[in-house]
Amino acid sequence: MDEPIMRTDDDTMGGRIQRMRGKLGLSTAELASRVGVKAETMRGWERDRAEPKPSKLVRLAEALGVGPAWLMAGYGEARQEVDPDAATVALKLEELYRRRDAIEAEIAQLEALVDATTG
């Protein structure tokens, strides 16, 4: 017979989000940005006033480096099989890529403006 899956964390989802965000050294706004929601939405999740939709739950779990089951209900291990430092570096790298793309788009717009005025 299979062993039952034991609950390892009796905190609320909001409490687990706050704890993991703190361990990663992220502000609420930074985590919200990485998940693709407003900071106000993230605060609602952290205060257990609302819960993320499934697609956002998966992104939130990835951003925190945890499994969705642990995040939702405290089942299993908190950390996925990812080194926390590697997860943090990957998130920062993703943010830098987004910034680079925005800068490249702005450069292209300015180059087009210069070409239009000098051409």
N, CA, C and O atoms as a GROMACS GRO file, in nm:
protein
  476
    1MET      N    1   0.084  -0.118   0.000
    1MET     CA    2   0.000   0.000   0.000
    1MET      C    3   0.088   0.125   0.000
    1MET      O    4   0.191   0.129   0.068
    2ASP      N    5   0.049   0.227  -0.076
    2ASP     CA    6   0.126   0.350  -0.085
    2ASP      C    7   0.119   0.426   0.047
    2ASP      O    8   0.017   0.425   0.117
    3GLU      N    9   0.230   0.492   0.080
    3GLU     CA   10   0.230   0.576   0.198
    3GLU      C   11   0.152   0.703   0.169
    3GLU      O   12   0.158   0.754   0.058
    4PRO      N   13   0.078   0.755   0.267
    4PRO     CA   14   0.006   0.880   0.243
    4PRO      C   15   0.104   0.995   0.228
    4PRO      O   16   0.211   0.996   0.290
    5ILE      N   17   0.067   1.092   0.148
    5ILE     CA   18   0.150   1.212   0.132
    5ILE      C   19   0.126   1.298   0.255
    5ILE      O   20   0.013   1.336   0.286
    6MET      N   21   0.233   1.328   0.324
    6MET     CA   22   0.220   1.404   0.448
    6MET      C   23   0.229   1.554   0.422
    6MET      O   24   0.310   1.601   0.342
    7ARG      N   25   0.147   1.623   0.492
    7ARG     CA   26   0.152   1.768   0.486
    7ARG      C   27   0.271   1.812   0.570
    7ARG      O   28   0.286   1.771   0.685
    8THR      N   29   0.356   1.897   0.511
    8THR     CA   30   0.478   1.938   0.580
    8THR      C   31   0.476   2.082   0.627
    8THR      O   32   0.568   2.126   0.696
    9ASP      N   33   0.373   2.155   0.591
    9ASP     CA   34   0.368   2.297   0.628
    9ASP      C   35   0.223   2.335   0.654
    9ASP      O   36   0.140   2.330   0.564
   10ASP      N   37   0.194   2.372   0.777
   10ASP     CA   38   0.057   2.405   0.815
   10ASP      C   39   0.023   2.553   0.801
   10ASP      O   40  -0.086   2.594   0.841
   11ASP      N   41   0.112   2.633   0.747
   11ASP     CA   42   0.086   2.775   0.726
   11ASP      C   43  -0.017   2.791   0.614
   11ASP      O   44  -0.053   2.693   0.549
   12THR      N   45  -0.064   2.911   0.593
   12THR     CA   46  -0.155   2.939   0.482
   12THR      C   47  -0.074   2.962   0.355
   12THR      O   48   0.048   2.977   0.361
   13MET      N   49  -0.142   2.963   0.241
   13MET     CA   50  -0.073   2.992   0.116
   13MET      C   51  -0.007   3.129   0.124
   13MET      O   52   0.108   3.145   0.082
   14GLY      N   53  -0.078   3.225   0.175
   14GLY     CA   54  -0.021   3.360   0.188
   14GLY      C   55   0.104   3.362   0.273
   14GLY      O   56   0.201   3.431   0.240
   15GLY      N   57   0.102   3.287   0.382
   15GLY     CA   58   0.220   3.279   0.468
   15GLY      C   59   0.337   3.214   0.397
   15GLY      O   60   0.451   3.258   0.412
   16ARG      N   61   0.309   3.109   0.319
   16ARG     CA   62   0.417   3.043   0.244
   16ARG      C   63   0.474   3.137   0.138
   16ARG      O   64   0.596   3.140   0.118
   17ILE      N   65   0.388   3.213   0.070
   17ILE     CA   66   0.436   3.309  -0.030
   17ILE      C   67   0.529   3.411   0.037
   17ILE      O   68   0.639   3.437  -0.012
   18GLN      N   69   0.483   3.467   0.147
   18GLN     CA   70   0.564   3.568   0.217
   18GLN      C   71   0.699   3.512   0.261
   18GLN      O   72   0.802   3.577   0.243
   19ARG      N   73   0.698   3.392   0.319
   19ARG     CA   74   0.822   3.333   0.368
   19ARG      C   75   0.921   3.311   0.255
   19ARG      O   76   1.039   3.346   0.268
   20MET      N   77   0.876   3.252   0.145
   20MET     CA   78   0.967   3.223   0.035
   20MET      C   79   1.015   3.351  -0.032
   20MET      O   80   1.131   3.361  -0.072
   21ARG      N   81   0.927   3.450  -0.044
   21ARG     CA   82   0.967   3.579  -0.102
   21ARG      C   83   1.076   3.641  -0.017
   21ARG      O   84   1.174   3.694  -0.069
   22GLY      N   85   1.059   3.634   0.115
   22GLY     CA   86   1.160   3.686   0.207
   22GLY      C   87   1.292   3.613   0.196
   22GLY      O   88   1.398   3.676   0.198
   23LYS      N   89   1.287   3.480   0.183
   23LYS     CA   90   1.410   3.403   0.168
   23LYS      C   91   1.486   3.438   0.042
   23LYS      O   92   1.609   3.431   0.039
   24LEU      N   93   1.413   3.477  -0.062
   24LEU     CA   94   1.476   3.516  -0.188
   24LEU      C   95   1.518   3.663  -0.189
   24LEU      O   96   1.586   3.708  -0.282
   25GLY      N   97   1.478   3.737  -0.087
   25GLY     CA   98   1.514   3.877  -0.079
   25GLY      C   99   1.441   3.965  -0.180
   25GLY      O  100   1.494   4.066  -0.226
   26LEU      N  101   1.318   3.925  -0.213
   26LEU     CA  102   1.240   4.001  -0.311
   26LEU      C  103   1.136   4.087  -0.241
   26LEU      O  104   1.080   4.048  -0.138
   27SER      N  105   1.110   4.202  -0.297
   27SER     CA  106   0.998   4.283  -0.249
   27SER      C  107   0.870   4.228  -0.309
   27SER      O  108   0.874   4.148  -0.403
   28THR      N  109   0.758   4.268  -0.254
   28THR     CA  110   0.629   4.226  -0.310
   28THR      C  111   0.617   4.270  -0.455
   28THR      O  112   0.570   4.194  -0.539
   29ALA      N  113   0.660   4.393  -0.484
   29ALA     CA  114   0.652   4.445  -0.621
   29ALA      C  115   0.741   4.366  -0.716
   29ALA      O  116   0.701   4.339  -0.830
   30GLU      N  117   0.860   4.327  -0.672
   30GLU     CA  118   0.950   4.249  -0.757
   30GLU      C  119   0.891   4.113  -0.790
   30GLU      O  120   0.894   4.069  -0.905
   31LEU      N  121   0.837   4.047  -0.689
   31LEU     CA  122   0.776   3.916  -0.713
   31LEU      C  123   0.655   3.930  -0.803
   31LEU      O  124   0.635   3.849  -0.894
   32ALA      N  125   0.574   4.030  -0.779
   32ALA     CA  126   0.455   4.053  -0.863
   32ALA      C  127   0.496   4.073  -1.009
   32ALA      O  128   0.432   4.018  -1.098
   33SER      N  129   0.601   4.150  -1.032
   33SER     CA  130   0.649   4.173  -1.168
   33SER      C  131   0.692   4.044  -1.235
   33SER      O  132   0.663   4.021  -1.352
   34ARG      N  133   0.761   3.960  -1.161
   34ARG     CA  134   0.809   3.833  -1.216
   34ARG      C  135   0.695   3.737  -1.249
   34ARG      O  136   0.706   3.654  -1.339
   35VAL      N  137   0.586   3.750  -1.175
   35VAL     CA  138   0.470   3.662  -1.198
   35VAL      C  139   0.378   3.722  -1.303
   35VAL      O  140   0.300   3.650  -1.366
   36GLY      N  141   0.387   3.853  -1.323
   36GLY     CA  142   0.303   3.919  -1.422
   36GLY      C  143   0.172   3.970  -1.367
   36GLY      O  144   0.070   3.972  -1.436
   37VAL      N  145   0.174   4.011  -1.238
   37VAL     CA  146   0.055   4.067  -1.176
   37VAL      C  147   0.091   4.199  -1.109
   37VAL      O  148   0.209   4.234  -1.096
   38LYS      N  149  -0.010   4.272  -1.066
   38LYS     CA  150   0.014   4.397  -0.994
   38LYS      C  151   0.055   4.366  -0.850
   38LYS      O  152   0.020   4.261  -0.795
   39ALA      N  153   0.130   4.457  -0.791
   39ALA     CA  154   0.173   4.441  -0.652
   39ALA      C  155   0.052   4.428  -0.560
   39ALA      O  156   0.056   4.353  -0.462
   40GLU      N  157  -0.054   4.498  -0.591
   40GLU     CA  158  -0.177   4.491  -0.511
   40GLU      C  159  -0.234   4.349  -0.512
   40GLU      O  160  -0.282   4.300  -0.410
   41THR      N  161  -0.229   4.285  -0.628
   41THR     CA  162  -0.275   4.146  -0.639
   41THR      C  163  -0.190   4.055  -0.553
   41THR      O  164  -0.242   3.969  -0.481
   42MET      N  165  -0.058   4.074  -0.559
   42MET     CA  166   0.033   3.992  -0.479
   42MET      C  167   0.006   4.011  -0.330
   42MET      O  168   0.006   3.915  -0.254
   43ARG      N  169  -0.018   4.136  -0.289
   43ARG     CA  170  -0.048   4.162  -0.148
   43ARG      C  171  -0.175   4.089  -0.106
   43ARG      O  172  -0.184   4.038   0.006
   44GLY      N  173  -0.274   4.084  -0.194
   44GLY     CA  174  -0.398   4.011  -0.165
   44GLY      C  175  -0.372   3.863  -0.146
   44GLY      O  176  -0.429   3.801  -0.057
   45TRP      N  177  -0.284   3.806  -0.229
   45TRP     CA  178  -0.249   3.665  -0.214
   45TRP      C  179  -0.176   3.642  -0.083
   45TRP      O  180  -0.205   3.546  -0.011
   46GLU      N  181  -0.082   3.730  -0.051
   46GLU     CA  182  -0.004   3.714   0.072
   46GLU      C  183  -0.089   3.730   0.197
   46GLU      O  184  -0.055   3.675   0.302
   47ARG      N  185  -0.197   3.803   0.187
   47ARG     CA  186  -0.286   3.824   0.302
   47ARG      C  187  -0.403   3.725   0.302
   47ARG      O  188  -0.495   3.737   0.383
   48ASP      N  189  -0.397   3.628   0.211
   48ASP     CA  190  -0.502   3.526   0.199
   48ASP      C  191  -0.640   3.586   0.173
   48ASP      O  192  -0.742   3.532   0.215
   49ARG      N  193  -0.643   3.698   0.102
   49ARG     CA  194  -0.770   3.759   0.063
   49ARG      C  195  -0.816   3.711  -0.074
   49ARG      O  196  -0.932   3.727  -0.112
   50ALA      N  197  -0.723   3.650  -0.148
   50ALA     CA  198  -0.752   3.596  -0.281
   50ALA      C  199  -0.650   3.488  -0.309
   50ALA      O  200  -0.548   3.478  -0.240
   51GLU      N  201  -0.677   3.407  -0.411
   51GLU     CA  202  -0.583   3.303  -0.452
   51GLU      C  203  -0.556   3.317  -0.601
   51GLU      O  204  -0.644   3.358  -0.677
   52PRO      N  205  -0.434   3.284  -0.642
   52PRO     CA  206  -0.402   3.296  -0.784
   52PRO      C  207  -0.476   3.193  -0.869
   52PRO      O  208  -0.506   3.082  -0.824
   53LYS      N  209  -0.506   3.233  -0.993
   53LYS     CA  210  -0.561   3.140  -1.091
   53LYS      C  211  -0.452   3.036  -1.121
   53LYS      O  212  -0.334   3.063  -1.097
   54PRO      N  213  -0.490   2.920  -1.174
   54PRO     CA  214  -0.390   2.814  -1.197
   54PRO      C  215  -0.267   2.858  -1.276
   54PRO      O  216  -0.156   2.821  -1.240
   55SER      N  217  -0.286   2.935  -1.382
   55SER     CA  218  -0.170   2.976  -1.462
   55SER      C  219  -0.076   3.067  -1.382
   55SER      O  220   0.046   3.057  -1.394
   56LYS      N  221  -0.133   3.153  -1.301
   56LYS     CA  222  -0.050   3.242  -1.218
   56LYS      C  223   0.011   3.165  -1.102
   56LYS      O  224   0.121   3.198  -1.057
   57LEU      N  225  -0.058   3.063  -1.052
   57LEU     CA  226  -0.004   2.980  -0.945
   57LEU      C  227   0.123   2.911  -0.992
   57LEU      O  228   0.221   2.905  -0.918
   58VAL      N  229   0.121   2.859  -1.113
   58VAL     CA  230   0.239   2.792  -1.167
   58VAL      C  231   0.354   2.891  -1.182
   58VAL      O  232   0.467   2.860  -1.145
   59ARG      N  233   0.326   3.010  -1.235
   59ARG     CA  234   0.432   3.112  -1.248
   59ARG      C  235   0.485   3.155  -1.112
   59ARG      O  236   0.605   3.176  -1.096
   60LEU      N  237   0.396   3.168  -1.014
   60LEU     CA  238   0.435   3.206  -0.879
   60LEU      C  239   0.526   3.099  -0.818
   60LEU      O  240   0.629   3.131  -0.760
   61ALA      N  241   0.486   2.974  -0.832
   61ALA     CA  242   0.568   2.864  -0.779
   61ALA      C  243   0.705   2.864  -0.844
   61ALA      O  244   0.806   2.846  -0.776
   62GLU      N  245   0.710   2.883  -0.975
   62GLU     CA  246   0.839   2.888  -1.045
   62GLU      C  247   0.924   3.003  -0.995
   62GLU      O  248   1.044   2.987  -0.971
   63ALA      N  249   0.862   3.120  -0.980
   63ALA     CA  250   0.937   3.238  -0.934
   63ALA      C  251   0.994   3.218  -0.794
   63ALA      O  252   1.100   3.271  -0.761
   64LEU      N  253   0.921   3.142  -0.711
   64LEU     CA  254   0.966   3.118  -0.574
   64LEU      C  255   1.054   2.994  -0.562
   64LEU      O  256   1.113   2.969  -0.457
   65GLY      N  257   1.062   2.915  -0.669
   65GLY     CA  258   1.142   2.793  -0.665
   65GLY      C  259   1.081   2.684  -0.580
   65GLY      O  260   1.152   2.607  -0.515
   66VAL      N  261   0.948   2.676  -0.580
   66VAL     CA  262   0.877   2.575  -0.501
   66VAL      C  263   0.780   2.500  -0.591
   66VAL      O  264   0.753   2.542  -0.703
   67GLY      N  265   0.728   2.390  -0.540
   67GLY     CA  266   0.627   2.316  -0.613
   67GLY      C  267   0.489   2.375  -0.590
   67GLY      O  268   0.462   2.426  -0.481
   68PRO      N  269   0.402   2.371  -0.690
   68PRO     CA  270   0.266   2.424  -0.672
   68PRO      C  271   0.189   2.358  -0.557
   68PRO      O  272   0.114   2.425  -0.488
   69ALA      N  273   0.207   2.227  -0.537
   69ALA     CA  274   0.135   2.158  -0.428
   69ALA      C  275   0.177   2.210  -0.292
   69ALA      O  276   0.095   2.227  -0.202
   70TRP      N  277   0.307   2.237  -0.277
   70TRP     CA  278   0.354   2.293  -0.151
   70TRP      C  279   0.298   2.433  -0.132
   70TRP      O  280   0.254   2.470  -0.023
   71LEU      N  281   0.301   2.511  -0.238
   71LEU     CA  282   0.254   2.649  -0.229
   71LEU      C  283   0.105   2.652  -0.194
   71LEU      O  284   0.063   2.730  -0.108
   72MET      N  285   0.026   2.568  -0.259
   72MET     CA  286  -0.119   2.568  -0.236
   72MET      C  287  -0.157   2.512  -0.100
   72MET      O  288  -0.238   2.571  -0.029
   73ALA      N  289  -0.098   2.398  -0.063
   73ALA     CA  290  -0.149   2.328   0.054
   73ALA      C  291  -0.044   2.280   0.152
   73ALA      O  292  -0.078   2.219   0.253
   74GLY      N  293   0.083   2.307   0.126
   74GLY     CA  294   0.188   2.267   0.218
   74GLY      C  295   0.228   2.122   0.208
   74GLY      O  296   0.289   2.068   0.301
   75TYR      N  297   0.196   2.056   0.096
   75TYR     CA  298   0.232   1.916   0.078
   75TYR      C  299   0.368   1.904   0.012
   75TYR      O  300   0.399   1.977  -0.083
   76GLY      N  301   0.450   1.811   0.062
   76GLY     CA  302   0.581   1.787   0.001
   76GLY      C  303   0.686   1.884   0.050
   76GLY      O  304   0.670   1.951   0.153
   77GLU      N  305   0.793   1.891  -0.025
   77GLU     CA  306   0.906   1.976   0.008
   77GLU      C  307   0.883   2.117  -0.044
   77GLU      O  308   0.819   2.136  -0.148
   78ALA      N  309   0.934   2.215   0.026
   78ALA     CA  310   0.919   2.353  -0.017
   78ALA      C  311   1.000   2.381  -0.143
   78ALA      O  312   0.951   2.443  -0.236
   79ARG      N  313   1.123   2.335  -0.144
   79ARG     CA  314   1.211   2.365  -0.257
   79ARG      C  315   1.202   2.257  -0.361
   79ARG      O  316   1.199   2.138  -0.330
   80GLN      N  317   1.196   2.300  -0.486
   80GLN     CA  318   1.206   2.205  -0.595
   80GLN      C  319   1.351   2.162  -0.604
   80GLN      O  320   1.435   2.210  -0.527
   81GLU      N  321   1.381   2.076  -0.694
   81GLU     CA  322   1.518   2.030  -0.708
   81GLU      C  323   1.599   2.131  -0.786
   81GLU      O  324   1.652   2.102  -0.894
   82VAL      N  325   1.606   2.250  -0.731
   82VAL     CA  326   1.679   2.361  -0.792
   82VAL      C  327   1.757   2.428  -0.681
   82VAL      O  328   1.704   2.454  -0.574
   83ASP      N  329   1.881   2.456  -0.707
   83ASP     CA  330   1.962   2.528  -0.610
   83ASP      C  331   1.903   2.667  -0.592
   83ASP      O  332   1.882   2.735  -0.692
   84PRO      N  333   1.875   2.712  -0.469
   84PRO     CA  334   1.814   2.843  -0.450
   84PRO      C  335   1.894   2.956  -0.515
   84PRO      O  336   1.836   3.051  -0.568
   85ASP      N  337   2.025   2.946  -0.509
   85ASP     CA  338   2.106   3.050  -0.570
   85ASP      C  339   2.089   3.049  -0.722
   85ASP      O  340   2.082   3.155  -0.784
   86ALA      N  341   2.081   2.931  -0.781
   86ALA     CA  342   2.060   2.921  -0.925
   86ALA      C  343   1.924   2.976  -0.963
   86ALA      O  344   1.910   3.042  -1.066
   87ALA      N  345   1.823   2.949  -0.882
   87ALA     CA  346   1.688   3.000  -0.910
   87ALA      C  347   1.686   3.152  -0.903
   87ALA      O  348   1.625   3.218  -0.987
   88THR      N  349   1.754   3.208  -0.805
   88THR     CA  350   1.759   3.354  -0.792
   88THR      C  351   1.832   3.415  -0.911
   88THR      O  352   1.788   3.516  -0.965
   89VAL      N  353   1.942   3.355  -0.951
   89VAL     CA  354   2.018   3.406  -1.065
   89VAL      C  355   1.933   3.398  -1.192
   89VAL      O  356   1.934   3.490  -1.273
   90ALA      N  357   1.861   3.288  -1.209
   90ALA     CA  358   1.776   3.272  -1.328
   90ALA      C  359   1.668   3.379  -1.332
   90ALA      O  360   1.638   3.433  -1.439
   91LEU      N  361   1.608   3.410  -1.218
   91LEU     CA  362   1.505   3.514  -1.214
   91LEU      C  363   1.564   3.651  -1.247
   91LEU      O  364   1.503   3.729  -1.320
   92LYS      N  365   1.680   3.680  -1.193
   92LYS     CA  366   1.744   3.808  -1.221
   92LYS      C  367   1.784   3.818  -1.368
   92LYS      O  368   1.772   3.924  -1.429
   93LEU      N  369   1.830   3.707  -1.424
   93LEU     CA  370   1.867   3.704  -1.564
   93LEU      C  371   1.745   3.729  -1.652
   93LEU      O  372   1.752   3.803  -1.750
   94GLU      N  373   1.632   3.668  -1.616
   94GLU     CA  374   1.508   3.690  -1.690
   94GLU      C  375   1.469   3.837  -1.688
   94GLU      O  376   1.427   3.893  -1.790
   95GLU      N  377   1.481   3.900  -1.572
   95GLU     CA  378   1.449   4.042  -1.559
   95GLU      C  379   1.542   4.127  -1.646
   95GLU      O  380   1.497   4.222  -1.711
   96LEU      N  381   1.670   4.094  -1.649
   96LEU     CA  382   1.764   4.168  -1.732
   96LEU      C  383   1.732   4.152  -1.881
   96LEU      O  384   1.744   4.248  -1.958
   97TYR      N  385   1.692   4.033  -1.922
   97TYR     CA  386   1.652   4.012  -2.061
   97TYR      C  387   1.533   4.100  -2.096
   97TYR      O  388   1.529   4.159  -2.204
   98ARG      N  389   1.435   4.110  -2.005
   98ARG     CA  390   1.319   4.197  -2.030
   98ARG      C  391   1.362   4.342  -2.044
   98ARG      O  392   1.315   4.414  -2.133
   99ARG      N  393   1.451   4.385  -1.956
   99ARG     CA  394   1.500   4.524  -1.964
   99ARG      C  395   1.575   4.547  -2.094
   99ARG      O  396   1.556   4.650  -2.160
  100ARG      N  397   1.661   4.451  -2.134
  100ARG     CA  398   1.736   4.463  -2.258
  100ARG      C  399   1.642   4.477  -2.377
  100ARG      O  400   1.662   4.561  -2.464
  101ASP      N  401   1.538   4.393  -2.380
  101ASP     CA  402   1.442   4.398  -2.491
  101ASP      C  403   1.372   4.534  -2.497
  101ASP      O  404   1.350   4.588  -2.605
  102ALA      N  405   1.338   4.589  -2.380
  102ALA     CA  406   1.273   4.721  -2.377
  102ALA      C  407   1.369   4.829  -2.426
  102ALA      O  408   1.327   4.919  -2.500
  103ILE      N  409   1.495   4.822  -2.387
  103ILE     CA  410   1.594   4.921  -2.431
  103ILE      C  411   1.617   4.910  -2.581
  103ILE      O  412   1.624   5.012  -2.650
  104GLU      N  413   1.628   4.787  -2.632
  104GLU     CA  414   1.648   4.768  -2.776
  104GLU      C  415   1.530   4.825  -2.855
  104GLU      O  416   1.550   4.884  -2.961
  105ALA      N  417   1.409   4.808  -2.804
  105ALA     CA  418   1.290   4.861  -2.872
  105ALA      C  419   1.294   5.014  -2.871
  105ALA      O  420   1.260   5.077  -2.971
  106GLU      N  421   1.335   5.073  -2.760
  106GLU     CA  422   1.343   5.218  -2.751
  106GLU      C  423   1.452   5.272  -2.845
  106GLU      O  424   1.433   5.375  -2.909
  107ILE      N  425   1.564   5.203  -2.853
  107ILE     CA  426   1.673   5.243  -2.944
  107ILE      C  427   1.623   5.239  -3.088
  107ILE      O  428   1.649   5.331  -3.166
  108ALA      N  429   1.552   5.134  -3.124
  108ALA     CA  430   1.500   5.122  -3.260
  108ALA      C  431   1.404   5.236  -3.292
  108ALA      O  432   1.406   5.289  -3.404
  109GLN      N  433   1.320   5.274  -3.198
  109GLN     CA  434   1.228   5.386  -3.219
  109GLN      C  435   1.305   5.516  -3.240
  109GLN      O  436   1.272   5.594  -3.328
  110LEU      N  437   1.407   5.539  -3.158
  110LEU     CA  438   1.486   5.662  -3.171
  110LEU      C  439   1.564   5.664  -3.302
  110LEU      O  440   1.574   5.769  -3.366
  111GLU      N  441   1.618   5.550  -3.342
  111GLU     CA  442   1.689   5.543  -3.470
  111GLU      C  443   1.594   5.574  -3.586
  111GLU      O  444   1.632   5.643  -3.680
  112ALA      N  445   1.473   5.522  -3.579
  112ALA     CA  446   1.374   5.549  -3.684
  112ALA      C  447   1.339   5.697  -3.687
  112ALA      O  448   1.322   5.754  -3.794
  113LEU      N  449   1.329   5.758  -3.571
  113LEU     CA  450   1.298   5.902  -3.563
  113LEU      C  451   1.411   5.984  -3.623
  113LEU      O  452   1.386   6.078  -3.698
  114VAL      N  453   1.535   5.948  -3.591
  114VAL     CA  454   1.652   6.017  -3.648
  114VAL      C  455   1.655   6.000  -3.800
  114VAL      O  456   1.677   6.096  -3.874
  115ASP      N  457   1.634   5.878  -3.846
  115ASP     CA  458   1.633   5.852  -3.990
  115ASP      C  459   1.524   5.933  -4.060
  115ASP      O  460   1.546   5.985  -4.170
  116ALA      N  461   1.409   5.944  -3.998
  116ALA     CA  462   1.297   6.018  -4.058
  116ALA      C  463   1.325   6.167  -4.066
  116ALA      O  464   1.281   6.234  -4.160
  117THR      N  465   1.398   6.220  -3.967
  117THR     CA  466   1.424   6.364  -3.965
  117THR      C  467   1.547   6.403  -4.044
  117THR      O  468   1.561   6.520  -4.082
  118THR      N  469   1.638   6.308  -4.071
  118THR     CA  470   1.760   6.340  -4.144
  118THR      C  471   1.759   6.284  -4.285
  118THR      O  472   1.843   6.320  -4.367
  119GLY      N  473   1.664   6.195  -4.314
  119GLY     CA  474   1.664   6.124  -4.441
  119GLY      C  475   1.598   6.198  -4.548
  119GLY      O  476   1.590   6.150  -4.661
   0.00000   0.00000   0.00000
